[in-house]
Amino acid sequence: MPSSGGGSSGSKRILVPEARHALNSMKMEIANELGLTDYDKIDKGNLTSRQNGYVGGFITRTLVEQAQRSLSGK
């Protein structure tokens, strides 16, 4: 598989720039569901690794679920 260009696997580079707004909206919605209100204004350095990890984990889980539904035709 070709390399993505030298970044770490945790790169924040958005591969489809048109998706930026939707991804940011998803992040805020998930953070609110987890009780992290005003997540976009919070200093993430003051949050625990677990709190930040939950947001990223839920985003990943949601995106994988959407992709699986799309691929299955549902």
N, C-alpha and C positions, 0 to 999 in steps of 0.2 A: 504494500500500500504506500502511495507517495506521502512524503512528509508534508505537513501543513505550513512549513516555512520557518522552522527553527524556534517557535515559541513553546512554552510548556503546555502540557495537556490541559491546564487550567486557564488557558488564554481567554481574555474577555473580548477578543475580536469577534464582531458580529459578521458572519459570512454572508448574510442577506441584509444589507443596510435598510431596506424597506421594512424589515421586521422590527427595527429598534423600538418604535413606539409601542407595538403590541407586547414585546418582551418586557419593557419597563412597566406597562400597565399590569401585566401578569405578576411581576415581582411585587408591586405595591399591593395588589389584591391578596396574594398569598401571605405577605407579611402582616397585613391587617387581620387575616383569618387566624394567624398565629399570635395575635395580640401585640404585634409590633407596629403601633400606629406611627404615622409620620416617618416611615422607614427611609424615605428619600432624604429626610433632613437630619436623621440620626447619625452621629459619628460612629461608624461601624467598628472603630477601634475600641469603643466602650462596651460593645456587645460581646458576649461569650462566643467562642468558636461554635458551640452547639447551636446558639441562636442563629448565627450567620449560616451555618451548615444546614439547618432546617429549611431556610428560605431557598437556598440553592438546590437542596435535595427535592423539595416539593416542585420547584420549577422543572427540574430534570424529569421527575416522575410524570408530571402533567404533559410535557412535550413528548415523551416516549409513548404515553397512552394515546395522545392525539395522532401520532405517526402510525401506531399500530391500527387504530380505527380507520385511518385513511387508507392504509395498505390493504386492509381486509374488506374495504368497500362499505363499511358501516358508518 
